[in-house]
Amino acid sequence: MGLVSVDRLPEHGPALNRVDYRPDLESGNVVFFPTIPFAFPEESKEFLRTLSFSGGAIHKNIAYRPLEDRVTGIDEKNGHAARLLSVLRDYSRAAIQFTGELLPEYARSWKLDYASFRPLEEEGRDLPLNKRNDLIHTDAFPSRPTHGNLILRVFTNISPSKNRVWITSDPFRAVAAEYARDAGLEQIASSAGSPGGRLLSQSTRVLHNIGLPVVQRSAYDRFMLRFHDYLKRNAEFQANCTKQRFEFPPGSTWLTFTDVLPHSVQSGQHALEQTFIVNRESMANPEDAPVSILARLCGRPLAVMLD
């Protein structure tokens, strides 16, 4: 897939004067801005770049939860905690406002997800295979199922000197057509409607309703978690799939559906991102949603939570 570069910021005004980037994103393209298209001060970037990760007071993964207005991944007693909350809150709010103006059809019904700061150099990180960012994969969240909606992410490279390097592959439609059955699509789809699958769904719903920390997943969410791991573990796919290389320079911002575009991060340090869960009904082409593609492949609906 390709890069859709936007050299001029969208102008406010009637919808007829606005570019609709939904078809580009839904097809698996990256919408790219060579400079940050919203206010984010240099002193905030420098604060994030100079955070210390020694002593365990600050963790390697820092997330801001906008609906709760809190940061995870830092000891609240740390002297930088209040400033970090303020900086990530400002980034999140600016990214949300900008993206909402760029993609108002999505914004009307999207769900705000986390923002995060990614401080570590990606190249050479020692991670378990399923957590490696340098292996091409589609995104799925174990603790936050989408139930057939899509994962839109906005990234910003705040490194002063290093490009953030991605390798991407063919969009979900093509990759799923070749690999979804081998990854267990039909098994998951058929088991969801079985007596055992219905009992599991009912039990999970009861436990969730009484306040226990269980995650309610549709068949779609279960498959996407499996597909994430399957692609990373498939040496043939990693070696032979179509590959495109993108280098996102310092100070740039880019958007893509990370469950539509298989991707990996090869190198880069100091990046920010904001995630949105986009309602598939707000898509320009809802039939391009991964859940719709999978349903056509297996002949069964996948996003329904069974009673």
SULZI-V912934 format. One record per run of one state. SS is the DSSP state (@ for helix, = for strand, . for the rest). FROM is the first residue (numbers start at 1). LEN is the number of residues. If there is no record, write none. Layout:
ss: (SS,SS)
from: (FROM,FROM)
len: (LEN,LEN)
This chain:
ss: (.,=,.,@,.,@,.,=,.,@,.,=,.,=,.,@,.,@,.,=,.,@,.,=,.,=,.,=,@,.,@,.,@,.,@,.,@,.,=,.,=,.,=,.,=,.,@,.,@,.,@,.)
from: (1,3,7,15,18,22,27,30,34,42,50,58,66,70,75,81,103,104,108,111,119,129,132,137,138,150,158,164,172,180,185,193,195,210,219,234,235,241,244,249,253,258,261,268,271,279,280,283,286,289,290,299)
len: (2,4,8,3,4,5,3,4,8,8,8,8,4,5,6,22,1,4,3,8,10,3,5,1,12,8,6,8,8,5,8,2,15,9,15,1,6,3,5,4,5,3,7,3,8,1,3,3,3,1,9,9)
